[in-house]
Structures are given as structure tokens and as C-alpha cells.
Amino acid sequence: MTKQREHFSTHIQGIPCGIVITHYRRQKPLGRRADSDIDCYGYTDAEYTVLDYKGHPALWLDRKIKDEDNERILALIDNYKEHENDDY
């Protein structure tokens, strides 16, 4: 198993874990000139890998993710990416 470095720490069902962002795309709202309603209002598309406390992918923990956990993690990813751009 390959050890990975997490982007940030969180928890799933009370279990501490790390998150590695594997894909992130944010489409800002384009307004009425957009080709679709999705582009009109904007969206965020993100994927991530859950790591155990040693930095290894934790599929067993990934299976425990509930909707509330996923929404919270996606919000944390948005926040992380917004502040990542502030560092430059």
C-alpha cells in the first residue's frame, strides 16, 4: 500500500481520517448567457480519497460515509481550494 499525504484532516462517523483531493473543478455562475442551467448557476465537482491515520487509502472507512459526511467533506474541499489560491 502506498502512503499518501493528506490535504486536510477530518472525521467520518467520529473516526479521524485524512482527505486527498483527486479531482476538483469549480464552474462559477455564468448567468443568463450560459448554455445550460447548470452553468447558469455554477457548480463544483470534486472527488477525494479517504486515508487512515497512517496515510493509507481506507476503503473500509470510505464505505461508512453517509450523505452528511460527504456534504461536509465537499464543503471542506471547497474551503481548502479557496484558501489554497490565497496563498499565492
C-alpha positions in Angstrom: 0.0 0.0 0.0 1.2 3.5 -0.9 1.3 6.1 1.8 -0.2 9.4 0.7 0.0 12.9 2.1 -3.4 14.3 3.1 -4.6 17.8 2.0 -6.5 18.1 5.3 -7.8 16.1 8.3 -11.4 15.4 9.3 -13.5 12.6 10.6 -16.1 10.1 9.3 -18.6 8.8 11.7 -16.4 10.0 14.5 -13.3 8.2 13.1 -10.3 10.5 12.4 -9.1 10.4 8.8 -7.3 12.3 6.1 -8.6 13.5 2.8 -6.7 13.7 -0.5 -8.4 15.7 -3.3 -8.1 13.7 -6.5 -10.3 15.9 -8.7 -11.6 19.4 -8.4 -13.5 21.7 -10.8 -15.4 24.7 -9.9 -17.6 26.4 -12.5 -18.5 29.9 -11.5 -22.1 31.0 -12.3 -22.2 32.4 -15.9 -25.7 33.9 -15.5 -28.3 34.1 -18.3 -25.7 33.9 -21.1 -24.9 30.3 -20.1 -25.7 27.3 -22.4 -27.3 25.3 -19.6 -29.0 25.8 -16.3 -26.0 24.1 -14.6 -23.6 26.6 -16.0 -26.0 29.4 -15.3 -26.0 28.8 -11.5 -22.5 27.3 -11.3 -21.4 24.0 -9.7 -18.5 22.3 -8.0 -17.3 18.8 -9.0 -14.9 17.1 -6.6 -13.6 13.6 -5.9 -11.5 12.5 -2.9 -9.7 9.6 -1.3 -10.1 8.8 2.4 -6.9 7.9 4.3 -6.5 6.2 7.6 -4.3 7.7 10.3 -1.2 6.2 8.8 -1.8 7.8 5.4 -3.0 4.7 3.5 -6.2 4.6 1.5 -9.0 3.4 3.8 -11.8 1.7 1.7 -13.4 0.3 4.8 -13.8 3.9 6.1 -14.9 5.2 2.7 -17.8 2.7 2.9 -19.0 4.3 6.1 -19.5 7.7 4.5 -23.1 9.0 4.9 -24.7 11.9 2.9 -24.0 14.3 5.8 -20.3 13.3 5.9 -20.0 13.6 2.1 -21.6 17.1 2.1 -19.3 18.3 4.9 -16.2 16.9 3.2 -17.2 18.6 -0.1 -17.6 21.9 1.8 -14.2 21.4 3.4 -12.7 20.8 -0.1 -14.3 24.0 -1.4 -12.9 25.9 1.6 -9.4 24.3 1.2 -9.3 25.2 -2.5 -10.4 28.8 -2.0 -7.7 29.3 0.6 -5.1 27.5 -1.4 -5.4 30.2 -4.1 -5.0 32.9 -1.4 -1.5 31.6 -0.6 0.0 32.7 -3.9 
